[in-house]
Amino acid sequence: METFFGHTKDELEYEDCETLRELNERINSYISFYNSKRCQWT
């Protein structure tokens, strides 16, 4: 979990979100990307 949150802070553009809904949508999109498309070492 710590690795995931570290990558999230580095890779997710969240500073310009104006609403919690927009932030939630970006986080959900990032989780989908992280689980299915992002290259992993293992």
N, C-alpha and C positions, 0 to 999 in steps of 0.2 A: 504494500500500500504506500509506503514512504516513497518508493521509486516512482510510482504512478503520479503522486502528488507533485513530486519534484519535476517530472516531465511536464505535467500540466501547467505549472507556474512558468516554465521556460517556453513552452510551445503555444499556449492558448492566448489569443489576443482578447483580454477581458477588461482592460483599463477603460476602454471607450464605451462600455455598456451603460445605457442610461436607465434601464429598468431591470428588476429582478427576473422578469420573464425573458428578456433578451439574454441575460446571463445564463439562465437555466437552459435555454435553447442551444447556446454555444457549448455549454458543458456537455449536454446530451450528444451533440454532434461530435465533440471531441472524443467522448467515450466510445462512440460507434467507430470512429476513425482508428482509435487506439487499439480496439479489439479486433478489427478486421483488415485494416489496410496498412497500418504502420509497421515498418520493418522491425523485427525483434532479433536479439542475439541468439535466443534459443527457441 
